[in-house]
């Protein structure tokens, strides 16, 4: 039997809610970046963070760098939350515009798989986050919505079915 875990970095609680729903779908526990258990007994690690201004949060990048050595030989699934819409970003003269999902998953993969010793699954999840400026939540309607949380749970169930 495959043993899995969900780890996350959350600022406003949005990413935490999504992580807990993914974990519920998988039938496993979730832990924030401050309480990561020993990963030696886990086969699948689901990693998530939030995005700020089109980039993975500083704390999220730091926690991914901190645990990447512990991920050697493991399967990893990625997810993130972002207040920005998934539109085209960062077009340069030599590049076509790319969606934020492409950029973020590529960035997370580069951090986690720097040593080329992790299997990054193609199954990934993205969810809209809340807009927070100067420490205050700006979007009173809020995310994740019930529908987004059900999609997160379904993502966990999908991962469970794969394994």
Buried (B, 14 or more C-beta within 10 A) or exposed (E): EEEBBBBBBBBBEBBBBBBBBBBBBBEBEBBBBEEBEEBEEBBBBBBBBBBBEEBBBEBBBBBBEEBBEEBEEBBBBBBBBBBBEBEEBEEEEEEEEBBBBEBBBEBBBEBBBEEEEBEBBEEBBBBBBBBBEEEEBEBEEBBBEEEBBEBBBBBBBBBBEEB
